[in-house]
């Protein structure tokens, strides 16, 4: 049992995810909201947001996605292709604005990386002499 082999705070996250997958909305929601009260990692918050979206909590999911982007997790492909972001969430103007923001910030990050010589540093392109 994975849930018994990890620290308590992580066990609660795993339990919330399992409960959401099993369709047990009430207990999953309670554990997820508890985790979101202390969890600070934007990618982790994104992952928990997926479960709230799966449960149909559009407004709460959008608020969390705003928190995710503000925290620096900028992944437009994740937003575009997440299967648990249903039509109701995607139809919201806030979602479109968040997706636009994610695209802009990802492009800015890519440009800054290139301008700083990141590709050459990682051996992705021939270094300029």
C-alpha positions as a printed Julia matrix, in Angstrom:
129×3 Matrix{Float64}:
   0.0    0.0     0.0
   1.59   3.2    -1.22
  -0.62   5.3     1.03
   0.83   3.68    4.17
   4.46   3.99    3.1
   4.67   7.79    2.78
   4.6   10.64    5.32
   1.18  11.71    6.59
   0.93  14.94    4.6
   1.76  13.14    1.35
  -0.53  10.27    2.26
  -3.4   12.72    2.45
  -2.6   13.98   -1.05
  -2.47  10.45   -2.43
  -5.7    9.59   -0.64
  -7.42  12.65   -2.11
  -6.38  11.64   -5.6
  -7.51   8.05   -5.11
 -10.87   9.17   -3.75
 -11.38  11.54   -6.69
 -10.6    8.76   -9.15
 -13.08   6.52   -7.35
 -15.76   9.21   -7.65
 -15.95   9.89   -3.9
 -16.33  13.64   -4.29
 -17.0   14.64   -0.69
 -13.98  13.04    0.97
 -11.72  13.88   -2.01
 -12.76  17.49   -1.88
 -12.17  17.74    1.86
  -8.64  16.31    1.63
  -7.78  18.34   -1.46
  -8.87  21.61    0.1
  -6.93  20.75    3.24
  -3.8   20.09    1.17
  -4.23  23.29   -0.8
  -4.27  25.27    2.44
  -0.61  24.42    3.11
   0.74  23.31   -0.27
   2.94  25.94   -1.96
   4.44  24.26   -5.04
   2.61  25.64   -8.12
   2.95  22.41  -10.12
   1.57  20.43   -7.19
  -1.29  22.9    -6.88
  -1.93  22.4   -10.59
  -2.15  18.65  -10.08
  -4.63  19.08   -7.23
  -6.63  21.54   -9.34
  -7.16  18.8   -11.9
  -9.12  16.84   -9.31
 -11.3   19.8    -8.42
 -12.0   20.31  -12.11
 -12.86  16.61  -12.43
 -15.39  17.14   -9.64
 -16.96  20.02  -11.61
 -15.81  22.87   -9.36
 -15.23  25.41  -12.1
 -14.87  28.64  -10.1
 -12.57  27.08   -7.52
 -10.49  25.46  -10.27
 -10.1   28.75  -12.1
  -9.04  30.53   -8.91
  -6.43  27.85   -8.32
  -5.19  28.07  -11.89
  -4.67  31.8   -11.32
  -2.62  30.89   -8.25
  -0.66  28.31  -10.27
   0.33  30.82  -12.96
   1.13  33.49  -10.37
   3.39  30.95   -8.69
   5.38  30.38  -11.87
   4.04  27.11  -13.26
   3.52  28.23  -16.84
   2.68  25.28  -19.08
   0.22  26.16  -21.83
   0.29  22.63  -23.27
  -0.81  21.25  -19.9
  -3.77  23.64  -19.84
  -4.69  22.9   -23.44
  -4.58  19.13  -23.21
  -5.73  18.36  -19.67
  -8.62  15.91  -20.08
 -10.12  16.73  -16.71
 -10.67  20.35  -17.72
 -14.11  19.84  -19.17
 -16.13  21.98  -21.57
 -17.74  23.99  -18.76
 -14.35  25.12  -17.43
 -12.92  25.73  -20.92
 -15.94  27.86  -21.87
 -15.17  30.36  -19.12
 -13.55  33.63  -20.24
 -11.22  33.35  -17.24
  -9.84  30.1   -18.64
  -9.19  31.69  -22.04
  -7.42  34.59  -20.33
  -5.3   32.18  -18.26
  -4.37  30.19  -21.36
  -3.37  33.4   -23.18
  -1.3   34.43  -20.16
   0.4   31.02  -20.07
   1.3   31.28  -23.76
   2.72  34.79  -23.32
   4.76  33.9   -20.26
   6.09  30.7   -21.85
   7.19  32.67  -24.93
   8.87  35.27  -22.69
  10.69  32.54  -20.78
  11.82  30.85  -23.99
  13.13  34.16  -25.37
  14.98  34.94  -22.12
  16.5   31.45  -22.13
  17.7   31.87  -25.7
  19.02  35.39  -25.08
  21.01  34.15  -22.09
  22.69  31.46  -24.19
  20.75  28.62  -22.61
  20.59  26.38  -25.69
  24.36  26.55  -26.21
  25.0   25.98  -22.52
  22.98  22.78  -22.69
  24.54  21.73  -25.98
  21.29  22.14  -27.88
  22.92  24.31  -30.55
  26.45  24.97  -31.66
  28.05  27.62  -29.46
  28.81  30.91  -31.15
  32.45  31.88  -31.37
